[in-house]
Structure formats: C-alpha cells, structure tokens
C-alpha cells in the first residue's frame, strides 16, 4: 500500500501519525533559528504550505506543560532532516509556550462576525493552555488571571482582546519562566475580506492594535512567525515594528520551503509510479520562481497525483482555481482599460511584462493601473518572475504567467466576464444583417465586439468559436448549436429558427496566420461548407431557407463571406457571395 496523499491535511502531527506522504521541510526550522529574527513575516501565495509549516513550528517548539506530550511531539521529527543538524537546533525542541493563531476564519460578511471569529480563535488558544494557568495562577495577579479566563471563555471586552497576545505571553512567562513563540497564519485574510466587504478601516485598526501589543513592545516574546499572501503597507498594519523581518518571494532565503521543488516532485511521481506524466505536471503546475528556486504549486501537484494514482491518463485541471475566489483576476478583467487589456493579451500569448517592484502594496492597489496592479498579481501568484535587473536605483522584473493552470484561470475568467457582458447587449442588428446576407455589416458588428474584448490567441480557434457562439446565443428567436466537439463532417456553428419555415445559418471559422490572409481564409471557410455539405443535416430536418457564412479571424480583425444555401447551389464558386 502506498502512503495516502495529504489532500487538505494541514496539521503536522496528523500528517506524520497517519503516515501521509510528507515532503520534509524541517530544515525551515534551522534557517529560522539561524536568522535570529524576532518577528518574521513570510509572504507566499495561497495554498503553498504556509499553514502546514506553522503547524510544524508549533510541534517543534512547544512546551505543552506535560512531559509525555512533549516526548510525543519530539517523536514526530524522528528521521527527519532537522534531527541531523545538531544540538543547537534539536535543543530548541519543546522549549517554549506557543500561541498558534489562524485568522482564516475571519472571512465574513460583516465586521461583527469577522471580529467574533478572531476572538474565538484567540479564546481557543487561551483555553488550550488553561491547565497551565490554573496550575500556576498563584504567580499571576488577580487581574491577570481574571482577564485570561475571561478571554478563554469569550467574555472579554474588545479592548482586552486587543491586548490578548501580550497578556498571554506575560502569563506564560510568569508561570513557566519562558518566553512565548507566536505563530499567526494568514494574517491578511481578514484584511482582504474586509476590503471587499467594505469595513477595511475597522478591521485594519483591530489587527494593528493586536499586533502592536503582541509584537512591538512585548518583552516576553521569543520569536514570532506570521504568514500571509500579501505584504500590506507597513504603515497601516505593522506600525513601529522596526524589528520586522519580511521574507517575500523575491528573497533568496527560505526559497524552497514553501511549495515543492522539481526534485521533490520527481520523487513523489516516482513513488506513485506516474513519472511518465512528468511533462504534463511541469507544464501545468511548475513555473513559480521564489528567490532563485524553481517551485511547483504544492496543492495542485498533490491533487493531480491523486487523480493520476487512479488513472495514469487523467487530464490535468486548474485545481488552484477552486481554492480561492479569484477576485483579483475578476477585478483585473472587468476593470481593464485598453492598455491593460492589451497587456493581458500579450501575457496570454506568452510574452513578458517589465514591472518595477513595489513590495508595500494594499488591496486598493488592485484597482489602480500600472505598476501597482502588476505587483499585486505577482505577489499573489498570478504572475511569476522570469528575470530581474537593477535600473535607476530600483529593482525591475520581467514577469510572465507561471504555467498552463494559471493561464486557464485567466482564460476562464475572461470567458465568464464576456458571457456576462454580452447578456447586457442587444444583437438584433447582427441577426438582421445575417438574414439579409449583409456580410460587411456582420463583419463590422463582430469587429466592434472583438475590439472591446480581451482575448487570447494561443488556443485561437477555441476562443473565436466561443466568442461567436456567445454572441449568437443572445437571440430568443434562434437556437444555437455548437458542433465543434463532433469532429469532421459538421460545421462549427449552426443557428436555426424553432420553426422549419424560418431561417437557418451555418458558420465556419478559420484563423489566419496574417492579416493579409483574412479574405482568402474567409473564402476557404465558406467553400468548406459547400464541399463538405454541412447543410445536409438542416435540409433533412426540413429547413429550406439556409444561409452560409465563412468567417476568418486575425487577432482583433475578421472578414466575412456570405453564400446562399439553396438546393441549387453546390459550391461557393457558383455563388455570388460577398
């Protein structure tokens, strides 16, 4: 039996005790201790192993107050890389009280519920250490003990909750004589959510005061590790934390501890005997550069391995899209001006974009254009670094879309936005032109839609096919059938009236290699309708009033050719098509 894949497993003890396949990241502890940073902020995209790494830190550092439990925690690390690094590191095991707080649950619709979820998370950690406090309460003042119990029982006032991290550390020090390790996971989730929900300032004020008390003037702090997806402006959240050490995806240190390296992916695929699909794995889920390290998306790698273990021929999928709302991409697409749209299209064609690095950004920057927008997408994982260079006292990056998975997210978002956009438009004029055989008018209407639509050309025929089918499906008077998936022998798109006495249209699509080929390729598309007798199915059904359209595309331009689909016509050369 192979080890089970840890889909959704974020607790280190659960990972080890249940013998899940674990990619050993324990050297992270060595580098963290070598760094000697007091407060450390690690910035990585969502689903890149931040929560599991913090759980690992908890079990490594935590003194639970129970000798047997401490020994059980140490056993979790037997045979792992950190155990070979010597007493300077292994001697830190089980040495400190640990506050392990996650803010993931604060993604709520209103500020009251979001605050309550944070309060509940803090209370849970206070309750987890309650036995230590009860046994050593004589070492605390009456007020400290009462505040501690009030927070543990969720009875504390908000001002007491704001001071809770500092209170926890002070109580632990007075009882155990040891400073506390503070671990805070996904610190920016409540901030991101609050921004979109409209209560950012209130949430930022609460998080700021919580951090100031617990991280800025805390003499009882051993070290703190904070994780997030984005480095929110230091002035707004980390006010006065001069000892804050920020490790972003640009940093050369810790570069291989979040996400999987290529050697780790190869080892996993070899273990599960699916190495023959490595090229697909690399194309879809590789491409991130953290520091100078090539990194795979760990969530997607594990999910694809899970599918491959059941079917070696399983198709890859954009698993990452299901782990996030992807509000970032939606806002980018819906708010794109002409210049931004052209830049998106360029990226989708595999081109690079030059950006100046701005590490301190806010959620409001995603609405801005220029450098802030692209920095936002870079730090959240929707773009990756191709190379970097220094110019005019600033760091610049050449960025690109990391892999096929992320490109698919862009494409699906574009198509979703396009479908919503065209639902608001009236295409009566297009159908009138098609009924009249006015090819030039049909061309002009399609061109106007192309001009205002963000598109992608690496899978051009699929895009243009979906583009046309989406527009044509807006009519209540016609049925649109997309026959592309049926293979040879059927046209790209059939449009027909519910009544057999009504109109029917056959559309064939070509994509030109050059703009000068548009007219020729439109003619070829029309000729194909005649040569392959695509109208036979419609005539068999009983339709007699059938028109043909050959349409060729090149980027934002198209050309249209019209032909009459009467019984007497057997080829485009015998028609007077436009």
Order of alpha helices (4+ residues) and beta strands (2+ residues): alpha-alpha-beta-alpha-alpha-alpha-beta-alpha-alpha-alpha-alpha-alpha-beta-alpha-alpha-beta-beta-beta-alpha-alpha-beta-beta-alpha-alpha-alpha-beta-alpha-beta-beta-alpha-alpha-alpha-alpha-beta-beta-beta-alpha-alpha-beta-beta
